[in-house]
Amino acid sequence: MVSRWWVGRSAPQRFDLYTRGSLYSMIAAEPVVALFVVSAGAGAASPSAAVVFVALAAAHGVVGTVVLRAGMEWYLGRGDWPYRWTVALVVATVCVSALAVAVFGWEPPPAPGEITGGVVAQLGIIVIVGFAVGALTPRLETSRLLMLALGLGAVVPVAGLLSDWPPRSAVATGLAAVLGWLAGWAAFRASVWMLGVVWELDRSRQVQADLAVAEERLRFARDLHDILGRNLSVIAVKSELAAALSRRGRDEAAEEMMAVRDIAQESLREVREVVRGYREVDLTTELAGARSVLRSAGVSTRVVGEVSPLPADVQTVLGWVAREGTTNVLRHSSASTCVITLARRDGCVTLTMENDGVRAPSDGASSGPGSGLSGLAERLRELGGSLSADRLDGDRFRLAARVPSGVVGS
């Protein structure tokens, strides 16, 4: 069940889940880190005070997780920034930091290797503020972060100097805090930035797919315009001529109307040919176009096999298969590879398109073929061929069209 749930998601969705899970787990680990900080200074505070500190750190982590989650949605353009939760996070950060000082004390750093309550308080503050900075990462640009880190970092040595710390110890502690916060921000920021880039690339890919479909529609519209534009103009002119001749009582009006009828019937026949796909299609051009479009969308594409010599009807119907298959790869998968194979065997020619990255159908969605594949199956049956669309093991999909290679156009 878990495997199908994971396989049914696109690559950007998987990366999103992985990135969010990693960041959320880091924020959620705040009470564990706080527990380690307390255990490192065992005896620096009473057990009850240490438990209260860890509990408040856990609450701080929950608020930080809420801010981080909503902040990532804001960064991806899917929601508003959580201002109220941000205020709650700031308040919680100040309270837990103050509690660390109240519980563990605020002594200057001791000699190397010696752990005192002051060290525990300093570590606790660095941890708490570090997690808060991580939660605010989606909003913190580099300039804002530097100002925040320097401002917070200045608080530590100032507070130390006011507590009669040696200047060197105060500055060293403040510098360590700043470097720790910057390192944590860099780790969080890199993950959030990469997530934004991945979703932006996915949107660009979808736009490319929509453009490919739009280009096909424009091509179809141009075909109809080429057929109907001239003929309808002739029909309009001849109809006006027939009306004028009829008003004058001329016998040529009937001949003109018969010509209008013939042109209309010819136009209807040509439109049917376009709609049913009987106009000549060059399979070589279609395969080259499919490979170019898929590669531009980031799909590594190979075409295997020879196209010619094939009858015109076979090339036409297989060209439509290549068009529809390419559209399906772009619109209904997150493919990274696609192999198009053309083979001749036992008097038949087979065009196969196999790709990865197929998405599982959503709950309640029909698993049957779409109208595009149904139309292709009808065209192939008229030529004695067949069409199969099968989901293979994992996330692979195969579209295979088989048609007798000896079919000759009428």
ABEGO torsion letter per residue (X at the ends): XAAAAAAABBAAAAAAAAAAAAAAAAAAAAAAAAAAAAAAABGABBAAAAAAAAAAAAAAAAAAAAAAAAAAAAAAGABBBBAAAAAAAAAAAAAAAAAAAAAAEBBBBBBBGBBBAAAAAAAAAAAAAAAAAAAAAAABBAAAAAAAAAAAAAAAAAAAAAAGBBAAAAAAAAAAAAAAAAAAAAAAAAAAAAAAAAAAAAAAAAAAAAAAAAAAAAAAAAAAAAAAAAAAAAAAAAAAAAAAAAAAGBAAAAAAAAAAAAAAAAAAAAAAAAAAGABBBBAAAAAAAAAAAAAAAGBBBBBBEBAOBBBAAAAAAAAAAAAAAAAAAAAABABABBBBBBBBBGGBBBBBBBBBGBBBBBBGBBABBBAAAAAAAAAAAAAGBBBBBBBBBEABBBBBBBBBAABBBX
